[in-house]
């Protein structure tokens, strides 16, 4: 079995270094301690979803990039829609409420590049 924490930590470190950020700077921007970020980068600690989102926004990378072996595994738009619709159809009321709150929280905060 893969050591997912190790992959996550390595990918965070790679993204951090590609942005020329120190552990001190990134931890300050994300709102976590330097020592905690160090344990995450070494694969010794896991992170919350909130911290993952903050890291993604700060490093300008997708969660896929950080979690999936440093690859940006983006599905085609039609596959993405199919996946999303399937997930929504199968979601519990609690999951739907969470997703609605999440979209409300981040709507307008995330800038997307367009093909235009």
Secondary structure, 3 states (H helix, E strand, C coil): CCCHHHHHHHHHHHHHHHCCCCHHHHHHHHCCCHHHHHHHHCCCCCCCHHHHHHHHHHHCCCHHHHHCCCCCCCCCHHHHHHHHHHHHHHCCHHHHHHHHHHHHHHCCCCCCCCCC
